[in-house]
Amino acid sequence: MLWRVTGRISGAIRKISTGKTLLVSLALYLVTLILIWGKPFGIAQLQEITGGPTILDMTFTTSPQQVYATLDALGEAGRAFDLARIVPLDLVFPFAYTLFLVVVITWILSRYLPQESPWYFVNIIPLLAGAADYCENAGIIILLLSYPAISDPVAVWVSAMYIVKFVFSALSFIALFGALAGWGFAAVRNRLGKGGRSLH
């Protein structure tokens, strides 16, 4: 059942992974990346307000105490800015990078793999990273809205989702670079094959 659902999702991604979709997804990713990291809406502006401390999404925490220490370090103005400016952007950013990664991985694989190749299934890895990011964001919103009230279960949830997000994000880029390496290898092999045939 799970394999069948995974196959359908992977197949749906293949259908939308055209050159045009790749360019659109890249543009969306770059725009949201600039907004969420820069000024006046993003992390650079937040760090100017806080004097250095950054958002919980970018901080590795292993306990509720570390989660709340990170929120404390933002200060009242930093938490308000995070909730009003960065959180809305962070509802779009996971979609943007997930879309770009699933499309670019699939598009590259389609350059040299047959349609029935099981390697296409790696295109679902970014979906897991994006899903974990949204789960993390949900917890962060709860913590920001309820601050200074303490909710250890939500803090543990945020820490766990950060780790899941980090793992699947890393795997997504491994899949991307692996797809690029495979494309390069296939191109070299095809060129050598053509050169060998021309000698006969």
N, C-alpha and C positions, 0 to 999 in steps of 0.2 A: 504493500500500500504506500509506504513512505517513498520507496524507489519510484513508483509510478507518479506520485505527486511531484517529486523532484524532477523527473523527466519532463513533465508538463511545464513546470516553471522554467526549466532550462530551455525547452523548446520555444516557449513564448518570448524569452529574451532573445533567442536567435532571430525570431521574426522581426523584431524591432531594431536589430543591430545593423543598421545601414550606415553608409558614410555620412549621410545627412544627420542622422540621429547622433552619431559620434561627435560631429562638430557642434551641434546644439547642446549636447550634454557637457562637452568640454567648456563651452562658453558659460553655461549656467554654473558649472563648478568653479571656474575662475572668478566670476563675479561674486559669488557667495563667499569664496575664500578670501578675497580682498576685503569684502565688507566685514567679515567676522574677525579678521586679524587686524584691521587698520583703524583709522579714525574717520568720522567721529562716533561710529556705532559699535566698534569692536574691541578686541582685547587690548590693543595698544592704548586706546582711550581709557579703558578700565585701569590699566596699570599706572597710567598717569594720575588717576584719581586715588588709587590705593598706595602708590609709592612702590609698587613692585608685585605684590601678591596677585595671582591670576585666578581664573575660574576653576571651579571644582572639576569640570570636565577634563582639564589639562593636568590634574594633580593625582598622582598615585597615592591612594590611601588604603590602609589595611585594617582600620578600626573605626568605630563611630567617633572616638575621641579625635582622630586625625581629620575626619570629615568636618566636625564642628570647629576644629582649630583653623581649618582652611576658610570656613565661612566667617569666623571671627576676624581673621586677618583682612578680609575684604572691607570691613567697616560698614557702617550704615549706608554711606553714600555709594560704596562699591556694590553692596548687595542690591540696592535700589537700581543702580545702573545695569547690573547683570540681569535682573528680572525684567526691566523695561526695554533694554536695547539688545542684549546679547541673546537672551533666551528666545525671543521671536526669530532671530536669524538662525539660531540653532535648531529651530523646527524645520527650516528649509535646507540647511547645510547637509545633514545626513542623507536626505533624498538626493541632493545634487551629486555628492561624491559617490553614493551607491549607484546611481544611474550611470554616471561616467564610467565607473570601474566595470560594471557588468557589461556595458556596451563595448568598451575598448578591448576587454579580454576576449569577448565573443567575436568581435570583428577581426582581431588579429588571428585567432584560431581558425576562422573561416577562410583565411588566406591560404592555408595549406592542409587543413584536415578534412577528411571526408565527412559528409553530413551525419553518418551513423557513429562517428567516433565518441566513445564514452568520456573523452577528455573535455568535452563541452560542459560536463557537469561542474567543472570548477567555477563556472560563471555564477553559481549561486552563492559562493563564499562571501562576496561583498554584501549580499542581502542579509546575511547573518550579522555582519558587522554593523550595518545600518539599523537592524532591528534592535541590537544591543544598545546602540547609541540612543535610540528613542526611549528604550526602557530606562536607561540612565538619566536621560533628560526629564522623564516623568518624575523620578525620585528627587532630582535636584529642584524642580519646580515646587514640589511639596515641601522640601526643606526650606526653601527661600520664603515661601508664603507663610509657613508656620514658625519661622525663626522669631524669638529665641527658644521656643518650645523644642524639646528634644524628642526625637523618635529614632531609637537605636535600630529597629528593624529596617526603616527606610534608609538610614545611613549605611547599614550593611549591604542592602540591595544596591545602592549607588556604587559602592566599592566593588561589588561582585560584577556588576554590569560594565564597569570600567575595564576590568580585566578581560571579560569576554570580548568587549569591543576591541581592545588592544590586540588580543590574539587573532581574531578574525580579520582585523585590518592588516596585520602583518602577513597573514596567509594570503590576503587579497593581492598585496603587492608582490609576494613571492609568485603567485599565479600569473600576474601581469608580466613580470620579468621572465618567468618560465615560458610564457607564450611568445614573448619577443625572441627569446633564445631559440625556441623551436622554429620560429619563422625564419630566422637567420640561418639555422642549420639546414632547413628545407631548401632555402634559396641557393646555398652553396652546393648542396647535393645535386639540385637540378642543373646548376651551371656545369658542374663537373661531369654530370651524365651527358649533357649535350656536347661538351667538349670531347668526351670519349667517343661518342657516336660519329662526330665529324672526322675522326682519324681513320675510320674504316671506309 
